[in-house]
């Protein structure tokens, strides 16, 4: 079992695109392709990444979805049906089970952006999904594009144009962008009081903006970023002491990091280093595509 890890999270103040590429799962039983989202792409400054994933195995494959602070558009298709969902941000690990005859396309929006596709707060769909068909006017159009017999990259390009046209302007866009980038820059080690002082808004106002645009509180979002950073370090350097990884990732100590791991991905950091996701009890982990209220 292996994993594809993006470049390190960083803030590039001279670039318009926020450089955040969270963890992506890969395994020998899966086929995974990243879709290029270079400068000029309709969603260049909007998505963290776009990728295609299907099963190479004869049996269903379970893919862990780690908390990343991103809302996502998820498309699934098999020989019989194509479905499309807008998935809210998650506050703990979820799963997708991929059958041998189906594939998924996942577009992860940068934190604070995905809610521009719906007429409700990001927090209202946290840990669940909204079917696009019958919910948004352009849902049927996207499914129709997916069902065309054209190259995958061309279908993604057309879908991206539809999404770009239907984005709504959020009044808190620049406040949330500033705060999320400061959280990236400090590796999740900045308090909401400091953000309030820097922006001139109250902590309460920032909290409400995060609820509306991101879907989780600034505190939980910061915890998620520390989790992502520490997982990156664990996989990159299997010999680095966990206590050093904990400190370097912004945790108080190893015990603090372990509590966060158990809360967010249902195992300790030591278990993750030893087994990655192979020993998780997926029967106790909720589905990522959940439309339950």
Secondary structure, 3 states (H helix, E strand, C coil): CEEECCCCCCCCCCCCCCCCCCCEEECCCEEEEECCCCCCCCCCCCEEEEEEEEECCCCCEEEEECCCCCCEEEEEECCCCEEEEEECCCCCCEEEEECCCCEEEEEEECCCCHHHHCCCCHHHHCCCEEECCCCCCCHHHHHHHHCCCCCHHHHHHHHHHHHHHCCCCCCCHHHHHHHHHHHHHCCCCCCHHHHHHHHCCCHHHHHHHHHHHCCCCHHHHHHHHHHHHHHHHHHHCCCCCHHHHHHHCCCCCHHHHHHHHHHHHCCCHHHHHHHCCCCCCHHHCCECCCCCC
